[in-house]
Amino acid sequence: MVTILRKASLPNPADVATRLAPMAAKALTLSLREPRPAGFPLLFTKHWQLIEPAVAYLHEHSIQRAHTPDTLRTYAEILYDWFETLEQNDIAWNSADAVDLVAYRNRMMTQPSSHTGRPYCTTTINHRVRGVLRFYAWAVRTHWLSESPLADKAGDFGVARRHRSTRMRYAPDGARNLFVLRQHEPLPRPLVSEQARELLATLSPPYDLMARWQLCTGLRVSELLRLSVTDIGEQPPPAASHHTIEILRKGRKPGYVVAPASLVDETNGYRSGLRRAWLRRARRNGRTTDTSPLFINARGAPAGKNAYQRAVSSAGQACGFKATTHLLRATFACMLLARLEHLANEGANVNPLVVVKILLGHEHVETTDRYLRAIAVDACVLKRVLDTLLSGAQEP
């Protein structure tokens, strides 16, 4: 089977055998133009042969294009699953064609994930298929392959996405849907105020505060975890009702969020209380601590994405409803958009979609529009939103 090994750091000469110490010392002095960091994924076949095109593809996107670690992990998972499928069926990667890709897609449609045991959703299937198509287009472009039926520019399969009426991204080619399944994006169902309060009360620190940040600012999980102590700064003056915080958005784009003063007050209390105590305990136990991240766990280590997502999901189950970290962000978007729509209908000079687009860090306003459609189809949710959120006196 295909195996992923993570690149390790160079050893210290004192930690290796005496006869190897000179070579280890020499290795530390070598200067590489594009060194791969520790933890970089290396893919090997069942015969322990390096899958060079896959590694070169990951190298370009991680080192040369400077994509984020999350993007690198996603691309590595797609290539691992594809090459594992090819190996199981004894198919050479450079001879794979449309039939092989369709069989790969259909397998995901009929068999559950070996990792989670759950059926693949349409979004995941399309994401992996597009990833494979993107890889073969890259292989032809960089001359790993002279040609490939999976890199057919006429069909342009790799960029097939759901239709956007205001932005035509591809020609109306019927063959475009050969690989990619028709996808209907579900509209978000935002939490109402009572559900948000119950969820926050069920979560344990620091996840309750992290969830409050998402509900009040709409931060993505990756952006939330990148927040540092210096980003928050000092407590705003008592007269200030909000605090503008500069952040690094998805894709390393600069942006900002507007945090209520009460949220910043609560965060400062967490910093001087639990966070400080956890760091002290970690130092007493001899653990190395990084004091820059804002959110840390009880062991003094930076809060992890998976642990936070599991905590939110478990808390939602305990409360009797589905909860995810993305739903917290969607709740902020729907509630703010509903309030702005209400103000615009009363004559305020405001463009609700543009405001929410900026605060969510969306690149295109069409992405934000799904939240407007979500509140439009559920009048009950809209009424409760207008009655309970952003009233100035109450916060979720």
C-alpha positions as CSV (number, residue, x, y, z in Angstrom):
1,M,0.0,0.0,0.0
2,V,1.0,3.6,-0.5
3,T,2.7,5.1,2.6
4,I,3.2,8.7,3.7
5,L,6.4,9.4,5.7
6,R,7.0,12.8,7.2
7,K,10.3,14.5,6.6
8,A,12.3,14.6,9.9
9,S,14.8,17.3,11.1
10,L,18.5,16.7,10.7
11,P,20.0,15.0,13.7
12,N,22.4,16.6,16.1
13,P,25.9,15.2,15.6
14,A,26.1,14.3,19.3
15,D,23.0,12.1,19.0
16,V,24.3,9.8,16.2
17,A,27.0,7.1,16.2
18,T,30.5,8.3,16.4
19,R,31.4,7.3,12.8
20,L,28.4,9.2,11.5
21,A,29.0,12.4,13.5
22,P,31.2,14.1,10.9
23,M,28.6,13.5,8.2
24,A,25.8,14.8,10.4
25,A,27.8,17.9,11.2
26,K,28.5,18.4,7.5
27,A,24.8,18.0,6.7
28,L,23.9,20.9,9.0
29,T,26.2,23.2,7.1
30,L,24.6,22.5,3.7
31,S,22.5,25.3,2.3
32,L,19.5,24.3,0.1
33,R,17.7,26.7,-2.2
34,E,14.2,25.4,-1.4
35,P,14.5,23.2,1.7
36,R,11.4,21.2,2.7
37,P,10.4,21.7,6.3
38,A,10.2,19.0,8.9
39,G,6.8,17.2,8.6
40,F,6.7,17.5,4.8
41,P,4.8,14.5,3.4
42,L,6.8,12.0,1.2
43,L,4.7,9.4,-0.6
44,F,6.1,5.9,-1.2
45,T,4.8,2.9,-3.1
46,K,4.4,-0.6,-1.5
47,H,7.9,-1.3,-2.9
48,W,9.2,1.8,-1.0
49,Q,9.8,3.7,-4.2
50,L,9.4,7.5,-3.9
51,I,6.4,8.7,-5.9
52,E,8.4,11.6,-7.4
53,P,5.6,13.4,-9.3
54,A,3.4,13.5,-6.3
55,V,6.2,14.9,-4.1
56,A,7.2,17.4,-6.7
57,Y,3.6,18.6,-6.9
58,L,3.4,19.0,-3.1
59,H,6.8,20.7,-3.1
60,E,5.6,23.3,-5.7
61,H,2.4,24.2,-3.8
62,S,4.0,24.2,-0.4
63,I,7.4,25.7,-0.9
64,Q,7.3,27.6,-4.2
65,R,3.7,28.8,-4.0
66,A,3.8,29.1,-0.2
67,H,0.4,27.5,0.4
68,T,-0.7,27.0,4.0
69,P,-0.1,23.7,5.9
70,D,-3.9,22.9,5.8
71,T,-3.8,23.2,1.9
72,L,-0.7,21.0,1.8
73,R,-2.4,18.4,4.0
74,T,-5.5,18.4,1.8
75,Y,-3.5,17.9,-1.4
76,A,-1.4,15.1,0.2
77,E,-4.6,13.3,1.3
78,I,-6.1,13.5,-2.2
79,L,-2.9,12.2,-3.8
80,Y,-2.5,9.5,-1.2
81,D,-6.1,8.2,-1.8
82,W,-5.7,8.4,-5.6
83,F,-2.3,6.6,-5.8
84,E,-3.5,4.0,-3.2
85,T,-6.5,3.3,-5.5
86,L,-4.2,3.0,-8.5
87,E,-1.8,0.7,-6.7
88,Q,-4.6,-1.6,-5.5
89,N,-5.9,-1.9,-9.1
90,D,-2.3,-2.3,-10.6
91,I,-2.7,0.8,-12.7
92,A,0.3,3.0,-13.6
93,W,-0.3,6.6,-12.7
94,N,0.9,7.8,-16.1
95,S,-1.6,5.6,-17.9
96,A,-4.7,6.4,-15.9
97,D,-7.6,7.6,-18.0
98,A,-11.2,8.8,-17.8
99,V,-12.5,5.3,-17.1
100,D,-10.2,4.9,-14.1
101,L,-11.2,8.3,-12.7
102,V,-14.9,7.5,-13.1
103,A,-14.4,4.2,-11.3
104,Y,-12.6,6.0,-8.5
105,R,-15.5,8.5,-8.2
106,N,-18.1,5.7,-8.3
107,R,-16.3,3.8,-5.6
108,M,-16.6,6.8,-3.3
109,M,-20.3,7.0,-4.2
110,T,-21.0,3.4,-3.1
111,Q,-18.5,2.6,-0.4
112,P,-18.0,4.4,3.0
113,S,-14.8,6.1,3.9
114,S,-12.2,3.8,5.4
115,H,-11.1,6.5,7.7
116,T,-14.5,7.6,9.2
117,G,-16.7,4.7,8.3
118,R,-19.3,7.2,6.9
119,P,-20.5,7.6,3.3
120,Y,-18.7,10.3,1.3
121,C,-20.7,13.5,0.8
122,T,-20.9,14.9,-2.7
123,T,-18.7,17.8,-1.8
124,T,-15.9,15.5,-0.7
125,I,-16.2,13.4,-3.9
126,N,-16.1,16.4,-6.1
127,H,-13.2,17.9,-4.2
128,R,-11.1,14.8,-4.6
129,V,-12.0,14.4,-8.3
130,R,-11.0,18.0,-8.9
131,G,-7.8,17.5,-7.0
132,V,-6.8,14.5,-9.3
133,L,-7.7,16.6,-12.4
134,R,-5.6,19.4,-11.1
135,F,-2.6,17.1,-10.5
136,Y,-2.7,15.7,-14.0
137,A,-3.0,19.2,-15.6
138,W,0.1,20.1,-13.5
139,A,1.9,17.0,-14.6
140,V,1.4,17.9,-18.3
141,R,2.3,21.5,-17.8
142,T,5.5,20.6,-16.0
143,H,6.4,17.9,-18.5
144,W,6.1,14.9,-16.1
145,L,3.7,13.7,-18.8
146,S,3.6,14.6,-22.5
147,E,-0.2,14.3,-22.5
148,S,-3.0,12.8,-20.5
149,P,-6.7,12.3,-21.1
150,L,-7.3,13.7,-17.6
151,A,-5.6,17.0,-18.6
152,D,-8.0,17.7,-21.5
153,K,-8.1,21.5,-21.8
154,A,-11.0,21.4,-24.2
155,G,-13.2,19.9,-21.6
156,D,-11.6,21.9,-18.7
157,F,-12.9,19.3,-16.2
158,G,-10.7,20.6,-13.4
159,V,-12.5,23.9,-12.9
160,A,-16.1,22.6,-13.0
161,R,-18.0,24.1,-10.2
162,R,-21.6,24.9,-9.3
163,H,-23.2,27.5,-11.6
164,R,-22.9,31.1,-10.7
165,S,-25.2,33.3,-12.7
166,T,-23.2,36.5,-12.2
167,R,-19.8,35.1,-12.9
168,M,-19.2,32.7,-15.9
169,R,-16.0,30.8,-15.2
170,Y,-16.1,28.3,-17.9
171,A,-17.7,27.6,-21.3
172,P,-21.0,25.7,-21.6
173,D,-19.4,22.3,-22.4
174,G,-21.6,19.2,-21.8
175,A,-18.6,17.0,-21.3
176,R,-17.7,19.2,-18.3
177,N,-19.9,17.1,-16.0
178,L,-18.4,13.8,-16.9
179,F,-16.4,13.5,-13.7
180,V,-17.9,16.1,-11.3
181,L,-21.2,15.3,-9.7
182,R,-24.1,17.7,-9.7
183,Q,-23.9,19.5,-6.4
184,H,-26.6,21.3,-4.5
185,E,-25.2,23.4,-1.7
186,P,-27.4,23.2,1.4
187,L,-28.3,26.5,3.0
188,P,-27.1,27.1,6.5
189,R,-29.5,26.8,9.4
190,P,-28.2,29.3,12.0
191,L,-28.4,28.7,15.7
192,V,-31.0,30.8,17.5
193,S,-30.0,32.7,20.6
194,E,-31.2,30.0,23.0
195,Q,-29.2,27.3,21.2
196,A,-26.1,29.5,21.2
197,R,-26.3,30.2,24.9
198,E,-26.9,26.5,25.7
199,L,-24.0,25.5,23.5
200,L,-21.6,28.0,25.2
201,A,-22.7,26.9,28.6
202,T,-22.0,23.3,27.8
203,L,-18.5,23.9,26.3
204,S,-15.5,23.8,28.7
205,P,-12.7,26.4,28.6
206,P,-11.1,27.5,26.4
207,Y,-13.5,26.2,23.8
208,D,-16.4,28.2,25.1
209,L,-14.5,31.4,24.6
210,M,-13.4,30.3,21.1
211,A,-17.0,29.6,20.2
212,R,-18.0,33.0,21.4
213,W,-15.4,34.6,19.2
214,Q,-16.8,32.8,16.2
215,L,-20.4,33.7,17.1
216,C,-19.5,37.4,17.6
217,T,-16.9,37.9,14.8
218,G,-17.5,35.2,12.2
219,L,-13.8,34.1,12.2
220,R,-12.8,30.9,10.4
221,V,-11.3,28.2,12.7
222,S,-7.9,28.7,11.0
223,E,-8.1,32.5,11.6
224,L,-9.2,32.0,15.2
225,L,-6.3,29.7,16.0
226,R,-3.9,32.2,14.5
227,L,-4.9,34.9,16.9
228,S,-2.0,35.9,19.2
229,V,-1.9,37.8,22.5
230,T,-0.5,40.8,20.6
231,D,-3.4,40.8,18.2
232,I,-5.8,41.6,21.1
233,G,-3.6,44.3,22.6
234,E,-4.7,46.3,25.6
235,Q,-8.3,46.5,26.8
236,P,-10.2,49.3,24.9
237,P,-11.3,52.4,26.7
238,P,-14.5,52.0,28.7
239,A,-16.5,54.2,26.3
240,A,-15.7,52.0,23.3
241,S,-18.4,49.6,22.3
242,H,-16.2,47.5,20.0
243,H,-12.6,46.8,19.2
244,T,-11.2,46.5,15.6
245,I,-8.6,43.7,15.4
246,E,-6.3,43.2,12.4
247,I,-6.0,39.6,11.3
248,L,-4.5,37.4,8.6
249,R,-7.3,36.0,6.4
250,K,-7.5,32.8,4.4
251,G,-4.9,32.9,1.7
252,R,-2.7,35.3,3.8
253,K,-4.9,38.2,2.9
254,P,-5.0,41.1,5.4
255,G,-8.3,41.8,7.0
256,Y,-10.0,42.8,10.2
257,V,-12.9,41.8,12.5
258,V,-15.0,43.9,14.9
259,A,-15.2,42.4,18.4
260,P,-17.6,43.7,21.0
261,A,-16.0,45.3,24.0
262,S,-17.6,42.7,26.3
263,L,-15.9,39.9,24.3
264,V,-12.5,41.6,24.7
265,D,-13.2,42.0,28.4
266,E,-13.9,38.3,28.7
267,T,-10.8,37.5,26.7
268,N,-8.7,39.6,29.0
269,G,-10.1,37.8,32.0
270,Y,-9.2,34.5,30.4
271,R,-5.7,35.7,29.8
272,S,-5.1,36.8,33.4
273,G,-6.9,33.8,34.8
274,L,-7.0,30.3,33.2
275,R,-4.4,31.0,30.5
276,R,-1.8,32.2,32.9
277,A,-2.5,29.3,35.3
278,W,-2.2,26.7,32.5
279,L,1.1,28.2,31.4
280,R,2.5,28.2,34.9
281,R,1.5,24.6,35.4
282,A,3.1,23.6,32.1
283,R,6.4,25.2,33.1
284,R,6.3,23.5,36.5
285,N,5.9,20.2,34.8
286,G,8.8,20.9,32.5
287,R,6.9,21.3,29.3
288,T,8.0,23.8,26.7
289,T,5.4,26.4,26.2
290,D,4.6,28.9,23.4
291,T,3.2,32.0,24.9
292,S,2.3,33.7,21.7
293,P,-1.0,31.9,20.8
294,L,-4.1,33.4,22.4
295,F,-5.9,30.2,22.9
296,I,-4.2,27.3,24.6
297,N,-5.5,24.1,26.2
298,A,-5.2,23.0,29.8
299,R,-1.7,21.5,29.1
300,G,-0.4,24.8,28.1
301,A,-0.1,23.8,24.4
302,P,-1.8,25.8,21.5
303,A,-5.5,24.8,21.1
304,G,-5.8,22.3,18.3
305,K,-8.3,22.5,15.4
306,N,-9.5,18.9,15.7
307,A,-9.9,19.1,19.5
308,Y,-12.0,22.2,19.2
309,Q,-14.2,20.8,16.4
310,R,-14.8,17.7,18.4
311,A,-15.7,19.7,21.5
312,V,-18.2,21.8,19.6
313,S,-19.8,18.7,17.9
314,S,-20.0,16.8,21.3
315,A,-21.5,19.8,23.0
316,G,-24.1,20.1,20.3
317,Q,-25.1,16.5,20.6
318,A,-25.4,16.9,24.4
319,C,-27.7,19.9,23.8
320,G,-29.8,18.0,21.3
321,F,-28.9,19.7,18.1
322,K,-26.2,19.7,15.5
323,A,-23.4,22.1,16.0
324,T,-20.2,22.6,14.0
325,T,-17.5,25.3,14.1
326,H,-18.6,26.4,10.6
327,L,-22.2,26.7,11.8
328,L,-21.0,29.2,14.4
329,R,-19.5,31.3,11.6
330,A,-22.7,30.9,9.6
331,T,-24.8,32.0,12.5
332,F,-22.9,35.2,12.8
333,A,-23.3,35.8,9.1
334,C,-27.0,35.1,9.0
335,M,-27.8,37.1,12.1
336,L,-25.7,40.2,11.1
337,L,-27.1,40.1,7.5
338,A,-30.7,39.9,8.9
339,R,-30.1,42.9,11.1
340,L,-28.5,44.9,8.3
341,E,-31.3,44.0,5.9
342,H,-33.8,45.2,8.5
343,L,-31.9,48.5,8.8
344,A,-31.7,48.9,5.0
345,N,-35.5,48.4,4.7
346,E,-36.0,51.2,7.2
347,G,-33.9,53.5,5.0
348,A,-30.4,53.2,6.3
349,N,-27.7,53.8,3.7
350,V,-26.0,50.4,3.9
351,N,-25.3,47.5,1.6
352,P,-25.8,44.4,3.8
353,L,-24.1,41.9,1.5
354,V,-20.9,44.0,1.1
355,V,-20.6,44.6,4.8
356,V,-20.9,41.0,5.7
357,K,-18.6,40.0,2.8
358,I,-15.9,42.2,4.2
359,L,-16.3,41.0,7.8
360,L,-16.3,37.3,6.7
361,G,-13.3,37.8,4.4
362,H,-15.1,36.4,1.4
363,E,-13.4,37.0,-2.0
364,H,-16.7,37.1,-3.9
365,V,-20.0,38.5,-2.9
366,E,-21.7,35.4,-4.4
367,T,-20.3,33.4,-1.5
368,T,-22.0,35.7,1.0
369,D,-25.3,35.6,-0.9
370,R,-26.1,32.1,0.4
371,Y,-26.6,33.5,3.9
372,L,-29.1,36.0,2.5
373,R,-31.0,33.1,0.9
374,A,-30.8,31.2,4.2
375,I,-32.6,33.8,6.2
376,A,-35.1,34.5,3.4
377,V,-36.4,31.0,3.3
378,D,-36.9,30.7,7.1
379,A,-39.1,33.6,8.4
380,C,-39.2,32.1,11.9
381,V,-35.4,32.2,12.2
382,L,-35.4,35.7,10.8
383,K,-37.9,37.0,13.3
384,R,-36.0,35.4,16.2
385,V,-32.7,36.8,14.9
386,L,-34.1,40.3,14.7
387,D,-35.6,40.0,18.2
388,T,-32.5,38.6,20.0
389,L,-29.2,39.4,18.3
390,L,-27.3,42.6,17.9
391,S,-29.8,44.5,20.1
392,G,-27.0,46.1,22.1
393,A,-28.0,44.6,25.4
394,Q,-27.7,40.9,24.6
395,E,-25.1,38.7,23.0
396,P,-25.2,35.0,22.2
